[in-house]
Amino acid sequence: MRKLQNKWHFALLALGIMLLISLIQLIQRNSSEAVLATPVQVHASTEAFFAANVQDIAGKTQTLSQWRGKLLVINFWATWCAPCREEMPELDALQKAHADQLTVLGISLDDLAKTQAYAQQSPVSYPLLAADIEGMALSASLGNIKSVVPYTVIIDSDGKILRSYFGRVSQALLMDSLQGLLSPKP
């Protein structure tokens, strides 16, 4: 009787281990595929954002009002955030492709030194700003009610928030939201 119980215990243990291995493989397979954010409508004012000042990666204070009146793609990110780092090349490609029609702004939630180090290692063509802890308040003023990064906001030239995204974005996803706002390329 004892041997029979031991066999059942061993069989259940082996089955449990196989299920655990299968679950781990499934999670790893799914986590290697980028999960993109879905657009959400946000009803927030941009006044607090445009009234703020933030340091650029050269350490110079920039007034965010200098970008008022432009079509903006504002991306709140952090150096420690893997999805943030993954989307930066696509944001860079968007900036390069449409530099004459829009401005991508990358606002880091890290301090200046960490933002500078990351920018040196992985340069982009769009302005990077180091907002440190104040960046969360800035993102919240633009509708980041979940306090997450990455958080991306599209603001039109009239200062109206058109779309926002909680999570990773891609160039194609942003282009869907920007249709009708960008002039066709000749």
C-alpha positions in Angstrom: 0.0 0.0 0.0 2.8 2.4 0.9 4.5 1.7 -2.5 1.3 2.6 -4.3 1.0 5.9 -2.5 4.6 6.7 -3.3 4.0 6.0 -7.0 0.9 8.3 -7.0 2.9 11.1 -5.2 5.7 10.7 -7.7 3.3 10.8 -10.6 1.5 13.9 -9.3 4.9 15.6 -8.7 6.1 14.8 -12.2 2.8 16.1 -13.7 3.1 19.3 -11.6 6.6 19.9 -12.8 5.7 19.3 -16.4 2.8 21.8 -16.1 5.1 24.3 -14.5 7.7 24.0 -17.3 4.9 24.4 -19.9 3.6 27.5 -18.2 7.1 29.0 -18.0 7.7 28.3 -21.7 4.3 29.9 -22.6 5.1 33.0 -20.6 8.6 33.3 -22.2 7.2 32.9 -25.7 4.5 35.6 -25.1 6.8 38.0 -23.4 9.2 38.1 -26.4 6.4 39.5 -28.5 5.9 43.3 -28.0 2.5 44.1 -26.6 1.4 47.5 -27.9 -0.7 50.0 -26.0 -4.2 50.7 -27.1 -5.1 54.4 -27.6 -7.3 56.1 -25.0 -9.1 59.4 -25.0 -8.0 61.8 -22.3 -9.8 64.9 -21.2 -7.1 67.0 -19.6 -5.7 70.5 -20.0 -2.2 71.1 -21.3 -1.8 74.4 -19.5 0.3 73.0 -16.6 2.5 71.1 -19.0 3.2 74.2 -21.2 3.9 76.2 -18.0 6.6 73.9 -16.8 10.4 74.1 -17.2 12.6 71.0 -17.6 16.3 70.4 -18.1 17.6 69.1 -21.5 20.4 66.6 -21.6 22.9 69.5 -21.8 21.7 70.6 -18.4 20.0 73.7 -19.9 16.5 74.7 -18.6 13.9 74.4 -21.4 10.5 76.0 -21.2 7.9 73.6 -22.5 5.9 76.5 -23.9 8.5 76.7 -26.7 6.7 73.7 -28.3 3.2 75.2 -28.0 1.5 75.5 -31.4 3.2 72.4 -32.7 2.0 68.9 -33.3 3.6 66.9 -30.4 4.2 63.3 -29.6 5.3 63.4 -25.9 6.8 60.2 -24.5 7.3 59.8 -20.8 10.0 57.2 -20.2 12.6 55.9 -17.8 16.1 54.4 -18.3 15.1 51.3 -16.3 11.9 50.7 -18.3 12.5 48.0 -20.9 9.4 48.8 -23.1 10.5 52.5 -23.0 13.9 51.6 -24.4 12.3 49.3 -27.0 10.1 52.0 -28.4 12.7 54.8 -28.6 14.1 53.7 -32.0 10.6 53.8 -33.5 9.9 57.2 -32.0 13.3 58.3 -33.5 12.2 57.0 -36.9 8.9 58.9 -36.6 10.8 62.1 -35.7 13.2 61.7 -38.6 10.4 60.9 -41.1 8.2 63.8 -40.1 10.6 66.4 -38.5 9.0 69.1 -40.6 5.5 68.4 -39.3 5.8 67.2 -35.7 8.1 67.1 -32.7 8.7 64.1 -30.6 9.7 65.0 -27.0 11.2 62.4 -24.7 10.7 63.3 -21.0 12.7 61.1 -18.7 11.6 60.3 -15.2 15.2 59.9 -14.2 17.7 62.5 -13.0 19.9 64.4 -15.4 23.0 62.2 -15.0 21.1 58.9 -15.7 19.3 60.5 -18.7 22.6 61.9 -20.1 24.3 58.5 -19.7 21.5 56.7 -21.5 21.4 59.4 -24.3 25.1 59.0 -24.9 24.7 55.2 -25.1 21.6 55.3 -27.3 21.3 58.7 -29.0 18.0 59.8 -30.7 17.2 62.7 -33.0 14.5 64.2 -30.9 14.8 66.3 -27.7 15.3 64.4 -24.5 14.5 66.2 -21.3 15.2 65.1 -17.7 12.2 65.8 -15.5 13.2 63.5 -12.6 10.4 63.0 -10.1 8.5 66.1 -11.4 8.0 64.1 -14.6 5.3 62.0 -12.9 3.3 65.2 -12.0 3.7 66.4 -15.6 2.5 63.1 -17.0 -0.4 63.1 -14.6 -1.3 66.6 -15.7 -1.7 65.1 -19.2 -3.9 62.3 -18.1 -1.5 59.6 -16.8 -4.0 58.5 -14.1 -2.3 55.1 -13.9 1.2 56.6 -13.2 2.8 54.3 -15.7 5.7 54.5 -18.1 5.9 54.5 -21.0 3.1 57.0 -21.3 2.7 58.7 -24.7 0.5 61.7 -25.5 -0.3 63.3 -28.9 -1.1 67.0 -28.6 -2.3 68.9 -31.7 -1.1 72.4 -32.7 -4.1 73.9 -30.8 -2.9 72.4 -27.5 -5.6 69.7 -27.4 -4.8 66.2 -26.3 -5.8 63.9 -29.2 -4.7 60.5 -27.9 -2.7 58.9 -25.2 -1.2 55.5 -24.7 -0.5 53.6 -21.5 2.3 51.3 -22.4 4.6 50.6 -25.4 3.9 52.3 -28.7 5.2 51.7 -32.2 5.7 54.0 -35.2 2.8 52.3 -37.0 0.5 52.7 -34.0 1.2 56.4 -33.7 0.9 56.9 -37.5 -2.7 55.5 -37.3 -3.5 58.3 -34.8 -1.7 61.0 -36.8 -3.5 60.3 -40.0 -5.1 63.4 -41.3 -2.7 65.6 -39.3 0.3 65.0 -41.4 0.6 66.2 -45.0 1.4 63.4 -47.5 5.0 63.1 -48.5 5.7 63.9 -52.2 
